[in-house]
Amino acid sequence: MELTKSQVEAISLEITKKTGTKCPACGQSNCFSISQHVNHLISGKLKEDGDVSLIGATFLPVIAVTCTNCAHISFFNYSKLKERLTEK
Ligand SMILES: [Zn+2]
């Protein structure tokens, strides 16, 4: 799902309000790039042949925040962010 510019701005504000603007890996400030899409972490079942089955898989919607200095990625639960943004 693609996010609108105002959604990205609201999410950015909500995240930085709670976490600050420092990268937890390199310590650089104000160097975040927030994904323009909602991404999904998938939890599938590992099959005996080593492949992953997506039958019955669960999906967790996340916002990926990437440090433009060191490329560290943090994920934030989009469902929780959306709840907070709609409460306002
Ligand atoms: Zn960094």
PDB file of the backbone (N, CA, C, O) and the ligand in Angstrom, with CONECT records:
HET     ZN  A 101       1
ATOM      1  N   MET A   1       0.842  -1.178   0.000  1.00  0.00           N
ATOM      2  CA  MET A   1       0.000   0.000   0.000  1.00  0.00           C
ATOM      3  C   MET A   1       0.885   1.238   0.000  1.00  0.00           C
ATOM      4  O   MET A   1       1.743   1.401   0.867  1.00  0.00           O
ATOM      5  N   GLU A   2       0.670   2.095  -0.964  1.00  0.00           N
ATOM      6  CA  GLU A   2       1.458   3.325  -1.031  1.00  0.00           C
ATOM      7  C   GLU A   2       0.868   4.361  -0.079  1.00  0.00           C
ATOM      8  O   GLU A   2      -0.350   4.491   0.036  1.00  0.00           O
ATOM      9  N   LEU A   3       1.732   5.083   0.590  1.00  0.00           N
ATOM     10  CA  LEU A   3       1.294   6.104   1.536  1.00  0.00           C
ATOM     11  C   LEU A   3       1.284   7.469   0.864  1.00  0.00           C
ATOM     12  O   LEU A   3       2.087   7.734  -0.031  1.00  0.00           O
ATOM     13  N   THR A   4       0.377   8.332   1.297  1.00  0.00           N
ATOM     14  CA  THR A   4       0.371   9.701   0.792  1.00  0.00           C
ATOM     15  C   THR A   4       1.485  10.486   1.482  1.00  0.00           C
ATOM     16  O   THR A   4       2.016  10.059   2.508  1.00  0.00           O
ATOM     17  N   LYS A   5       1.829  11.633   0.908  1.00  0.00           N
ATOM     18  CA  LYS A   5       2.869  12.470   1.500  1.00  0.00           C
ATOM     19  C   LYS A   5       2.487  12.889   2.920  1.00  0.00           C
ATOM     20  O   LYS A   5       3.340  12.917   3.807  1.00  0.00           O
ATOM     21  N   SER A   6       1.222  13.211   3.139  1.00  0.00           N
ATOM     22  CA  SER A   6       0.799  13.633   4.486  1.00  0.00           C
ATOM     23  C   SER A   6       0.838  12.461   5.467  1.00  0.00           C
ATOM     24  O   SER A   6       1.124  12.657   6.648  1.00  0.00           O
ATOM     25  N   GLN A   7       0.555  11.241   4.991  1.00  0.00           N
ATOM     26  CA  GLN A   7       0.657  10.070   5.873  1.00  0.00           C
ATOM     27  C   GLN A   7       2.117   9.836   6.277  1.00  0.00           C
ATOM     28  O   GLN A   7       2.404   9.553   7.440  1.00  0.00           O
ATOM     29  N   VAL A   8       3.040   9.956   5.310  1.00  0.00           N
ATOM     30  CA  VAL A   8       4.461   9.765   5.604  1.00  0.00           C
ATOM     31  C   VAL A   8       4.923  10.811   6.613  1.00  0.00           C
ATOM     32  O   VAL A   8       5.671  10.492   7.538  1.00  0.00           O
ATOM     33  N   GLU A   9       4.486  12.050   6.443  1.00  0.00           N
ATOM     34  CA  GLU A   9       4.872  13.123   7.373  1.00  0.00           C
ATOM     35  C   GLU A   9       4.325  12.857   8.777  1.00  0.00           C
ATOM     36  O   GLU A   9       5.027  13.046   9.770  1.00  0.00           O
ATOM     37  N   ALA A  10       3.065  12.418   8.850  1.00  0.00           N
ATOM     38  CA  ALA A  10       2.450  12.133  10.158  1.00  0.00           C
ATOM     39  C   ALA A  10       3.153  10.957  10.834  1.00  0.00           C
ATOM     40  O   ALA A  10       3.395  10.989  12.041  1.00  0.00           O
ATOM     41  N   ILE A  11       3.480   9.929  10.068  1.00  0.00           N
ATOM     42  CA  ILE A  11       4.179   8.761  10.618  1.00  0.00           C
ATOM     43  C   ILE A  11       5.574   9.164  11.085  1.00  0.00           C
ATOM     44  O   ILE A  11       6.019   8.750  12.155  1.00  0.00           O
ATOM     45  N   SER A  12       6.255   9.965  10.288  1.00  0.00           N
ATOM     46  CA  SER A  12       7.592  10.433  10.648  1.00  0.00           C
ATOM     47  C   SER A  12       7.556  11.199  11.968  1.00  0.00           C
ATOM     48  O   SER A  12       8.405  10.996  12.837  1.00  0.00           O
ATOM     49  N   LEU A  13       6.578  12.069  12.107  1.00  0.00           N
ATOM     50  CA  LEU A  13       6.430  12.866  13.332  1.00  0.00           C
ATOM     51  C   LEU A  13       6.149  11.964  14.532  1.00  0.00           C
ATOM     52  O   LEU A  13       6.730  12.150  15.601  1.00  0.00           O
ATOM     53  N   GLU A  14       5.263  10.992  14.354  1.00  0.00           N
ATOM     54  CA  GLU A  14       4.900  10.073  15.438  1.00  0.00           C
ATOM     55  C   GLU A  14       6.117   9.249  15.873  1.00  0.00           C
ATOM     56  O   GLU A  14       6.342   9.060  17.068  1.00  0.00           O
ATOM     57  N   ILE A  15       6.891   8.765  14.915  1.00  0.00           N
ATOM     58  CA  ILE A  15       8.063   7.938  15.246  1.00  0.00           C
ATOM     59  C   ILE A  15       9.135   8.776  15.951  1.00  0.00           C
ATOM     60  O   ILE A  15       9.654   8.369  16.991  1.00  0.00           O
ATOM     61  N   THR A  16       9.466   9.940  15.393  1.00  0.00           N
ATOM     62  CA  THR A  16      10.546  10.740  15.975  1.00  0.00           C
ATOM     63  C   THR A  16      10.148  11.332  17.326  1.00  0.00           C
ATOM     64  O   THR A  16      11.004  11.596  18.170  1.00  0.00           O
ATOM     65  N   LYS A  17       8.838  11.539  17.527  1.00  0.00           N
ATOM     66  CA  LYS A  17       8.359  12.027  18.828  1.00  0.00           C
ATOM     67  C   LYS A  17       8.689  11.015  19.926  1.00  0.00           C
ATOM     68  O   LYS A  17       9.016  11.399  21.049  1.00  0.00           O
ATOM     69  N   LYS A  18       8.605   9.738  19.605  1.00  0.00           N
ATOM     70  CA  LYS A  18       8.826   8.683  20.596  1.00  0.00           C
ATOM     71  C   LYS A  18      10.286   8.216  20.663  1.00  0.00           C
ATOM     72  O   LYS A  18      10.756   7.807  21.725  1.00  0.00           O
ATOM     73  N   THR A  19      11.005   8.276  19.533  1.00  0.00           N
ATOM     74  CA  THR A  19      12.339   7.670  19.495  1.00  0.00           C
ATOM     75  C   THR A  19      13.475   8.673  19.350  1.00  0.00           C
ATOM     76  O   THR A  19      14.640   8.316  19.526  1.00  0.00           O
ATOM     77  N   GLY A  20      13.152   9.922  19.032  1.00  0.00           N
ATOM     78  CA  GLY A  20      14.202  10.889  18.745  1.00  0.00           C
ATOM     79  C   GLY A  20      14.657  10.745  17.303  1.00  0.00           C
ATOM     80  O   GLY A  20      14.025  10.044  16.514  1.00  0.00           O
ATOM     81  N   THR A  21      15.741  11.401  16.965  1.00  0.00           N
ATOM     82  CA  THR A  21      16.186  11.384  15.571  1.00  0.00           C
ATOM     83  C   THR A  21      17.549  10.740  15.382  1.00  0.00           C
ATOM     84  O   THR A  21      18.114  10.805  14.290  1.00  0.00           O
ATOM     85  N   LYS A  22      18.094  10.108  16.444  1.00  0.00           N
ATOM     86  CA  LYS A  22      19.402   9.463  16.318  1.00  0.00           C
ATOM     87  C   LYS A  22      19.259   8.030  15.833  1.00  0.00           C
ATOM     88  O   LYS A  22      18.370   7.301  16.272  1.00  0.00           O
ATOM     89  N   CYS A  23      20.141   7.633  14.927  1.00  0.00           N
ATOM     90  CA  CYS A  23      20.179   6.246  14.465  1.00  0.00           C
ATOM     91  C   CYS A  23      20.704   5.378  15.616  1.00  0.00           C
ATOM     92  O   CYS A  23      21.732   5.708  16.208  1.00  0.00           O
ATOM     93  N   PRO A  24      20.013   4.269  15.946  1.00  0.00           N
ATOM     94  CA  PRO A  24      20.480   3.411  17.035  1.00  0.00           C
ATOM     95  C   PRO A  24      21.771   2.664  16.698  1.00  0.00           C
ATOM     96  O   PRO A  24      22.425   2.140  17.599  1.00  0.00           O
ATOM     97  N   ALA A  25      22.145   2.605  15.434  1.00  0.00           N
ATOM     98  CA  ALA A  25      23.359   1.863  15.048  1.00  0.00           C
ATOM     99  C   ALA A  25      24.589   2.763  14.977  1.00  0.00           C
ATOM    100  O   ALA A  25      25.625   2.437  15.557  1.00  0.00           O
ATOM    101  N   CYS A  26      24.487   3.906  14.265  1.00  0.00           N
ATOM    102  CA  CYS A  26      25.675   4.746  14.060  1.00  0.00           C
ATOM    103  C   CYS A  26      25.644   6.048  14.861  1.00  0.00           C
ATOM    104  O   CYS A  26      26.662   6.734  14.958  1.00  0.00           O
ATOM    105  N   GLY A  27      24.493   6.395  15.433  1.00  0.00           N
ATOM    106  CA  GLY A  27      24.388   7.584  16.259  1.00  0.00           C
ATOM    107  C   GLY A  27      24.202   8.879  15.489  1.00  0.00           C
ATOM    108  O   GLY A  27      24.094   9.945  16.093  1.00  0.00           O
ATOM    109  N   GLN A  28      24.162   8.804  14.166  1.00  0.00           N
ATOM    110  CA  GLN A  28      23.956   9.994  13.335  1.00  0.00           C
ATOM    111  C   GLN A  28      22.544  10.542  13.561  1.00  0.00           C
ATOM    112  O   GLN A  28      21.607   9.767  13.755  1.00  0.00           O
ATOM    113  N   SER A  29      22.385  11.859  13.538  1.00  0.00           N
ATOM    114  CA  SER A  29      21.066  12.465  13.725  1.00  0.00           C
ATOM    115  C   SER A  29      20.468  12.913  12.398  1.00  0.00           C
ATOM    116  O   SER A  29      21.176  13.246  11.447  1.00  0.00           O
ATOM    117  N   ASN A  30      19.139  12.907  12.369  1.00  0.00           N
ATOM    118  CA  ASN A  30      18.377  13.426  11.219  1.00  0.00           C
ATOM    119  C   ASN A  30      18.806  12.832   9.879  1.00  0.00           C
ATOM    120  O   ASN A  30      18.993  13.559   8.903  1.00  0.00           O
ATOM    121  N   CYS A  31      18.956  11.542   9.836  1.00  0.00           N
ATOM    122  CA  CYS A  31      19.375  10.901   8.589  1.00  0.00           C
ATOM    123  C   CYS A  31      18.463   9.729   8.244  1.00  0.00           C
ATOM    124  O   CYS A  31      18.921   8.701   7.746  1.00  0.00           O
ATOM    125  N   PHE A  32      17.163   9.893   8.512  1.00  0.00           N
ATOM    126  CA  PHE A  32      16.231   8.804   8.269  1.00  0.00           C
ATOM    127  C   PHE A  32      15.490   8.965   6.956  1.00  0.00           C
ATOM    128  O   PHE A  32      15.147  10.072   6.540  1.00  0.00           O
ATOM    129  N   SER A  33      15.256   7.841   6.322  1.00  0.00           N
ATOM    130  CA  SER A  33      14.415   7.785   5.138  1.00  0.00           C
ATOM    131  C   SER A  33      13.277   6.822   5.450  1.00  0.00           C
ATOM    132  O   SER A  33      13.507   5.644   5.723  1.00  0.00           O
ATOM    133  N   ILE A  34      12.064   7.322   5.409  1.00  0.00           N
ATOM    134  CA  ILE A  34      10.896   6.491   5.739  1.00  0.00           C
ATOM    135  C   ILE A  34      10.292   5.943   4.458  1.00  0.00           C
ATOM    136  O   ILE A  34      10.121   6.665   3.476  1.00  0.00           O
ATOM    137  N   SER A  35       9.968   4.645   4.483  1.00  0.00           N
ATOM    138  CA  SER A  35       9.406   4.012   3.285  1.00  0.00           C
ATOM    139  C   SER A  35       8.104   4.692   2.873  1.00  0.00           C
ATOM    140  O   SER A  35       7.327   5.148   3.712  1.00  0.00           O
ATOM    141  N   GLN A  36       7.891   4.747   1.583  1.00  0.00           N
ATOM    142  CA  GLN A  36       6.682   5.364   1.038  1.00  0.00           C
ATOM    143  C   GLN A  36       5.553   4.342   0.917  1.00  0.00           C
ATOM    144  O   GLN A  36       4.447   4.662   0.484  1.00  0.00           O
ATOM    145  N   HIS A  37       5.860   3.101   1.312  1.00  0.00           N
ATOM    146  CA  HIS A  37       4.890   2.013   1.238  1.00  0.00           C
ATOM    147  C   HIS A  37       4.805   1.308   2.586  1.00  0.00           C
ATOM    148  O   HIS A  37       5.739   1.343   3.387  1.00  0.00           O
ATOM    149  N   VAL A  38       3.664   0.671   2.814  1.00  0.00           N
ATOM    150  CA  VAL A  38       3.562  -0.246   3.942  1.00  0.00           C
ATOM    151  C   VAL A  38       4.134  -1.567   3.455  1.00  0.00           C
ATOM    152  O   VAL A  38       3.678  -2.118   2.454  1.00  0.00           O
ATOM    153  N   ASN A  39       5.129  -2.071   4.164  1.00  0.00           N
ATOM    154  CA  ASN A  39       5.738  -3.361   3.847  1.00  0.00           C
ATOM    155  C   ASN A  39       5.140  -4.417   4.769  1.00  0.00           C
ATOM    156  O   ASN A  39       4.462  -4.085   5.741  1.00  0.00           O
ATOM    157  N   HIS A  40       5.392  -5.691   4.463  1.00  0.00           N
ATOM    158  CA  HIS A  40       4.850  -6.763   5.293  1.00  0.00           C
ATOM    159  C   HIS A  40       5.928  -7.772   5.633  1.00  0.00           C
ATOM    160  O   HIS A  40       6.626  -8.275   4.753  1.00  0.00           O
ATOM    161  N   LEU A  41       6.054  -8.061   6.911  1.00  0.00           N
ATOM    162  CA  LEU A  41       6.903  -9.169   7.340  1.00  0.00           C
ATOM    163  C   LEU A  41       6.030 -10.409   7.282  1.00  0.00           C
ATOM    164  O   LEU A  41       4.904 -10.405   7.777  1.00  0.00           O
ATOM    165  N   ILE A  42       6.540 -11.451   6.688  1.00  0.00           N
ATOM    166  CA  ILE A  42       5.763 -12.679   6.497  1.00  0.00           C
ATOM    167  C   ILE A  42       6.322 -13.776   7.390  1.00  0.00           C
ATOM    168  O   ILE A  42       7.531 -14.005   7.440  1.00  0.00           O
ATOM    169  N   SER A  43       5.422 -14.446   8.090  1.00  0.00           N
ATOM    170  CA  SER A  43       5.814 -15.603   8.895  1.00  0.00           C
ATOM    171  C   SER A  43       5.192 -16.842   8.266  1.00  0.00           C
ATOM    172  O   SER A  43       3.999 -17.097   8.430  1.00  0.00           O
ATOM    173  N   GLY A  44       6.002 -17.609   7.549  1.00  0.00           N
ATOM    174  CA  GLY A  44       5.521 -18.834   6.915  1.00  0.00           C
ATOM    175  C   GLY A  44       6.009 -20.048   7.681  1.00  0.00           C
ATOM    176  O   GLY A  44       6.650 -19.935   8.726  1.00  0.00           O
ATOM    177  N   LYS A  45       5.692 -21.207   7.137  1.00  0.00           N
ATOM    178  CA  LYS A  45       6.137 -22.452   7.777  1.00  0.00           C
ATOM    179  C   LYS A  45       7.275 -23.050   6.968  1.00  0.00           C
ATOM    180  O   LYS A  45       7.196 -23.148   5.743  1.00  0.00           O
ATOM    181  N   LEU A  46       8.347 -23.456   7.671  1.00  0.00           N
ATOM    182  CA  LEU A  46       9.484 -24.080   7.011  1.00  0.00           C
ATOM    183  C   LEU A  46       9.133 -25.533   6.687  1.00  0.00           C
ATOM    184  O   LEU A  46       8.741 -26.304   7.563  1.00  0.00           O
ATOM    185  N   LYS A  47       9.284 -25.885   5.408  1.00  0.00           N
ATOM    186  CA  LYS A  47       8.961 -27.254   4.997  1.00  0.00           C
ATOM    187  C   LYS A  47      10.204 -28.135   5.153  1.00  0.00           C
ATOM    188  O   LYS A  47      11.315 -27.636   5.330  1.00  0.00           O
ATOM    189  N   GLU A  48       9.997 -29.444   5.086  1.00  0.00           N
ATOM    190  CA  GLU A  48      11.112 -30.387   5.250  1.00  0.00           C
ATOM    191  C   GLU A  48      12.180 -30.218   4.178  1.00  0.00           C
ATOM    192  O   GLU A  48      13.356 -30.479   4.430  1.00  0.00           O
ATOM    193  N   ASP A  49      11.778 -29.776   2.968  1.00  0.00           N
ATOM    194  CA  ASP A  49      12.759 -29.595   1.892  1.00  0.00           C
ATOM    195  C   ASP A  49      13.504 -28.263   1.984  1.00  0.00           C
ATOM    196  O   ASP A  49      14.320 -27.946   1.119  1.00  0.00           O
ATOM    197  N   GLY A  50      13.228 -27.489   3.021  1.00  0.00           N
ATOM    198  CA  GLY A  50      13.938 -26.235   3.216  1.00  0.00           C
ATOM    199  C   GLY A  50      13.231 -25.018   2.639  1.00  0.00           C
ATOM    200  O   GLY A  50      13.596 -23.885   2.950  1.00  0.00           O
ATOM    201  N   ASP A  51      12.208 -25.243   1.790  1.00  0.00           N
ATOM    202  CA  ASP A  51      11.427 -24.123   1.276  1.00  0.00           C
ATOM    203  C   ASP A  51      10.492 -23.611   2.370  1.00  0.00           C
ATOM    204  O   ASP A  51      10.330 -24.234   3.419  1.00  0.00           O
ATOM    205  N   VAL A  52       9.890 -22.473   2.095  1.00  0.00           N
ATOM    206  CA  VAL A  52       8.942 -21.901   3.047  1.00  0.00           C
ATOM    207  C   VAL A  52       7.556 -21.929   2.418  1.00  0.00           C
ATOM    208  O   VAL A  52       7.369 -21.467   1.293  1.00  0.00           O
ATOM    209  N   SER A  53       6.606 -22.460   3.132  1.00  0.00           N
ATOM    210  CA  SER A  53       5.218 -22.476   2.677  1.00  0.00           C
ATOM    211  C   SER A  53       4.518 -21.225   3.184  1.00  0.00           C
ATOM    212  O   SER A  53       4.640 -20.853   4.351  1.00  0.00           O
ATOM    213  N   LEU A  54       3.776 -20.580   2.276  1.00  0.00           N
ATOM    214  CA  LEU A  54       3.027 -19.391   2.679  1.00  0.00           C
ATOM    215  C   LEU A  54       1.571 -19.714   2.999  1.00  0.00           C
ATOM    216  O   LEU A  54       0.786 -18.823   3.324  1.00  0.00           O
ATOM    217  N   ILE A  55       1.218 -20.996   2.904  1.00  0.00           N
ATOM    218  CA  ILE A  55      -0.136 -21.406   3.275  1.00  0.00           C
ATOM    219  C   ILE A  55      -0.287 -21.233   4.781  1.00  0.00           C
ATOM    220  O   ILE A  55       0.470 -21.810   5.562  1.00  0.00           O
ATOM    221  N   GLY A  56      -1.256 -20.445   5.172  1.00  0.00           N
ATOM    222  CA  GLY A  56      -1.466 -20.188   6.589  1.00  0.00           C
ATOM    223  C   GLY A  56      -0.491 -19.175   7.169  1.00  0.00           C
ATOM    224  O   GLY A  56      -0.421 -18.990   8.384  1.00  0.00           O
ATOM    225  N   ALA A  57       0.265 -18.517   6.286  1.00  0.00           N
ATOM    226  CA  ALA A  57       1.251 -17.536   6.755  1.00  0.00           C
ATOM    227  C   ALA A  57       0.550 -16.327   7.382  1.00  0.00           C
ATOM    228  O   ALA A  57      -0.596 -16.018   7.059  1.00  0.00           O
ATOM    229  N   THR A  58       1.252 -15.666   8.267  1.00  0.00           N
ATOM    230  CA  THR A  58       0.725 -14.438   8.853  1.00  0.00           C
ATOM    231  C   THR A  58       1.566 -13.266   8.353  1.00  0.00           C
ATOM    232  O   THR A  58       2.745 -13.416   8.030  1.00  0.00           O
ATOM    233  N   PHE A  59       0.934 -12.102   8.297  1.00  0.00           N
ATOM    234  CA  PHE A  59       1.582 -10.911   7.766  1.00  0.00           C
ATOM    235  C   PHE A  59       1.513  -9.794   8.799  1.00  0.00           C
ATOM    236  O   PHE A  59       0.470  -9.552   9.405  1.00  0.00           O
ATOM    237  N   LEU A  60       2.634  -9.124   8.986  1.00  0.00           N
ATOM    238  CA  LEU A  60       2.686  -7.995   9.913  1.00  0.00           C
ATOM    239  C   LEU A  60       3.025  -6.741   9.112  1.00  0.00           C
ATOM    240  O   LEU A  60       4.124  -6.643   8.566  1.00  0.00           O
ATOM    241  N   PRO A  61       2.093  -5.770   9.029  1.00  0.00           N
ATOM    242  CA  PRO A  61       2.378  -4.553   8.274  1.00  0.00           C
ATOM    243  C   PRO A  61       3.367  -3.661   9.034  1.00  0.00           C
ATOM    244  O   PRO A  61       3.183  -3.387  10.220  1.00  0.00           O
ATOM    245  N   VAL A  62       4.395  -3.222   8.350  1.00  0.00           N
ATOM    246  CA  VAL A  62       5.426  -2.412   8.996  1.00  0.00           C
ATOM    247  C   VAL A  62       5.825  -1.220   8.130  1.00  0.00           C
ATOM    248  O   VAL A  62       5.648  -1.216   6.911  1.00  0.00           O
ATOM    249  N   ILE A  63       6.361  -0.227   8.798  1.00  0.00           N
ATOM    250  CA  ILE A  63       6.980   0.911   8.129  1.00  0.00           C
ATOM    251  C   ILE A  63       8.486   0.732   8.310  1.00  0.00           C
ATOM    252  O   ILE A  63       8.969   0.586   9.432  1.00  0.00           O
ATOM    253  N   ALA A  64       9.213   0.745   7.213  1.00  0.00           N
ATOM    254  CA  ALA A  64      10.671   0.602   7.265  1.00  0.00           C
ATOM    255  C   ALA A  64      11.296   1.988   7.312  1.00  0.00           C
ATOM    256  O   ALA A  64      10.983   2.857   6.498  1.00  0.00           O
ATOM    257  N   VAL A  65      12.189   2.178   8.284  1.00  0.00           N
ATOM    258  CA  VAL A  65      12.930   3.430   8.399  1.00  0.00           C
ATOM    259  C   VAL A  65      14.408   3.093   8.208  1.00  0.00           C
ATOM    260  O   VAL A  65      14.974   2.300   8.959  1.00  0.00           O
ATOM    261  N   THR A  66      15.022   3.701   7.200  1.00  0.00           N
ATOM    262  CA  THR A  66      16.411   3.401   6.868  1.00  0.00           C
ATOM    263  C   THR A  66      17.297   4.592   7.187  1.00  0.00           C
ATOM    264  O   THR A  66      16.965   5.727   6.846  1.00  0.00           O
ATOM    265  N   CYS A  67      18.425   4.334   7.840  1.00  0.00           N
ATOM    266  CA  CYS A  67      19.416   5.380   8.095  1.00  0.00           C
ATOM    267  C   CYS A  67      20.179   5.604   6.788  1.00  0.00           C
ATOM    268  O   CYS A  67      20.734   4.666   6.217  1.00  0.00           O
ATOM    269  N   THR A  68      20.202   6.837   6.328  1.00  0.00           N
ATOM    270  CA  THR A  68      20.892   7.131   5.066  1.00  0.00           C
ATOM    271  C   THR A  68      22.406   7.190   5.247  1.00  0.00           C
ATOM    272  O   THR A  68      23.143   7.262   4.263  1.00  0.00           O
ATOM    273  N   ASN A  69      22.878   7.161   6.494  1.00  0.00           N
ATOM    274  CA  ASN A  69      24.319   7.164   6.758  1.00  0.00           C
ATOM    275  C   ASN A  69      24.905   5.755   6.769  1.00  0.00           C
ATOM    276  O   ASN A  69      25.918   5.504   6.115  1.00  0.00           O
ATOM    277  N   CYS A  70      24.276   4.828   7.511  1.00  0.00           N
ATOM    278  CA  CYS A  70      24.855   3.485   7.670  1.00  0.00           C
ATOM    279  C   CYS A  70      23.988   2.373   7.098  1.00  0.00           C
ATOM    280  O   CYS A  70      24.409   1.216   7.081  1.00  0.00           O
ATOM    281  N   ALA A  71      22.787   2.697   6.628  1.00  0.00           N
ATOM    282  CA  ALA A  71      21.845   1.750   6.019  1.00  0.00           C
ATOM    283  C   ALA A  71      21.160   0.823   7.023  1.00  0.00           C
ATOM    284  O   ALA A  71      20.524  -0.155   6.629  1.00  0.00           O
ATOM    285  N   HIS A  72      21.285   1.124   8.319  1.00  0.00           N
ATOM    286  CA  HIS A  72      20.547   0.351   9.330  1.00  0.00           C
ATOM    287  C   HIS A  72      19.051   0.529   9.070  1.00  0.00           C
ATOM    288  O   HIS A  72      18.594   1.628   8.755  1.00  0.00           O
ATOM    289  N   ILE A  73      18.291  -0.564   9.204  1.00  0.00           N
ATOM    290  CA  ILE A  73      16.840  -0.505   9.011  1.00  0.00           C
ATOM    291  C   ILE A  73      16.143  -0.821  10.320  1.00  0.00           C
ATOM    292  O   ILE A  73      16.506  -1.760  11.027  1.00  0.00           O
ATOM    293  N   SER A  74      15.125  -0.011  10.631  1.00  0.00           N
ATOM    294  CA  SER A  74      14.249  -0.278  11.768  1.00  0.00           C
ATOM    295  C   SER A  74      12.838  -0.466  11.217  1.00  0.00           C
ATOM    296  O   SER A  74      12.452   0.195  10.253  1.00  0.00           O
ATOM    297  N   PHE A  75      12.072  -1.364  11.827  1.00  0.00           N
ATOM    298  CA  PHE A  75      10.685  -1.572  11.436  1.00  0.00           C
ATOM    299  C   PHE A  75       9.769  -1.106  12.558  1.00  0.00           C
ATOM    300  O   PHE A  75      10.036  -1.352  13.734  1.00  0.00           O
ATOM    301  N   PHE A  76       8.684  -0.430  12.182  1.00  0.00           N
ATOM    302  CA  PHE A  76       7.675   0.023  13.136  1.00  0.00           C
ATOM    303  C   PHE A  76       6.333  -0.573  12.727  1.00  0.00           C
ATOM    304  O   PHE A  76       5.987  -0.603  11.546  1.00  0.00           O
ATOM    305  N   ASN A  77       5.586  -1.046  13.717  1.00  0.00           N
ATOM    306  CA  ASN A  77       4.304  -1.704  13.479  1.00  0.00           C
ATOM    307  C   ASN A  77       3.302  -0.691  12.920  1.00  0.00           C
ATOM    308  O   ASN A  77       2.885   0.230  13.622  1.00  0.00           O
ATOM    309  N   TYR A  78       2.921  -0.868  11.657  1.00  0.00           N
ATOM    310  CA  TYR A  78       2.018   0.088  10.997  1.00  0.00           C
ATOM    311  C   TYR A  78       0.634   0.093  11.646  1.00  0.00           C
ATOM    312  O   TYR A  78       0.009   1.150  11.733  1.00  0.00           O
ATOM    313  N   SER A  79       0.146  -1.043  12.096  1.00  0.00           N
ATOM    314  CA  SER A  79      -1.192  -1.093  12.715  1.00  0.00           C
ATOM    315  C   SER A  79      -1.236  -0.217  13.965  1.00  0.00           C
ATOM    316  O   SER A  79      -2.208   0.505  14.192  1.00  0.00           O
ATOM    317  N   LYS A  80      -0.184  -0.284  14.768  1.00  0.00           N
ATOM    318  CA  LYS A  80      -0.134   0.534  15.989  1.00  0.00           C
ATOM    319  C   LYS A  80       0.004   2.018  15.642  1.00  0.00           C
ATOM    320  O   LYS A  80      -0.638   2.866  16.260  1.00  0.00           O
ATOM    321  N   LEU A  81       0.851   2.327  14.644  1.00  0.00           N
ATOM    322  CA  LEU A  81       1.000   3.727  14.233  1.00  0.00           C
ATOM    323  C   LEU A  81      -0.330   4.275  13.715  1.00  0.00           C
ATOM    324  O   LEU A  81      -0.716   5.400  14.032  1.00  0.00           O
ATOM    325  N   LYS A  82      -1.019   3.470  12.919  1.00  0.00           N
ATOM    326  CA  LYS A  82      -2.303   3.900  12.338  1.00  0.00           C
ATOM    327  C   LYS A  82      -3.316   4.176  13.431  1.00  0.00           C
ATOM    328  O   LYS A  82      -4.065   5.148  13.341  1.00  0.00           O
ATOM    329  N   GLU A  83      -3.357   3.339  14.469  1.00  0.00           N
ATOM    330  CA  GLU A  83      -4.277   3.562  15.598  1.00  0.00           C
ATOM    331  C   GLU A  83      -3.992   4.923  16.248  1.00  0.00           C
ATOM    332  O   GLU A  83      -4.908   5.694  16.534  1.00  0.00           O
ATOM    333  N   ARG A  84      -2.705   5.196  16.472  1.00  0.00           N
ATOM    334  CA  ARG A  84      -2.341   6.452  17.135  1.00  0.00           C
ATOM    335  C   ARG A  84      -2.681   7.655  16.264  1.00  0.00           C
ATOM    336  O   ARG A  84      -3.103   8.694  16.774  1.00  0.00           O
ATOM    337  N   LEU A  85      -2.500   7.518  14.951  1.00  0.00           N
ATOM    338  CA  LEU A  85      -2.746   8.639  14.059  1.00  0.00           C
ATOM    339  C   LEU A  85      -4.243   8.906  13.903  1.00  0.00           C
ATOM    340  O   LEU A  85      -4.648  10.049  13.691  1.00  0.00           O
ATOM    341  N   THR A  86      -5.069   7.858  14.006  1.00  0.00           N
ATOM    342  CA  THR A  86      -6.509   8.071  13.872  1.00  0.00           C
ATOM    343  C   THR A  86      -7.156   8.539  15.178  1.00  0.00           C
ATOM    344  O   THR A  86      -8.282   9.035  15.179  1.00  0.00           O
ATOM    345  N   GLU A  87      -6.419   8.374  16.306  1.00  0.00           N
ATOM    346  CA  GLU A  87      -6.929   8.850  17.599  1.00  0.00           C
ATOM    347  C   GLU A  87      -6.877  10.368  17.685  1.00  0.00           C
ATOM    348  O   GLU A  87      -7.586  10.975  18.487  1.00  0.00           O
ATOM    349  N   LYS A  88      -6.026  10.988  16.847  1.00  0.00           N
ATOM    350  CA  LYS A  88      -5.832  12.441  16.935  1.00  0.00           C
ATOM    351  C   LYS A  88      -6.913  13.202  16.207  1.00  0.00           C
ATOM    352  O   LYS A  88      -6.894  14.433  16.186  1.00  0.00           O
TER     353      LYS A  88
HETATM  354 ZN    ZN A 101      22.955   4.865  11.003  1.00  0.00          ZN2+
END
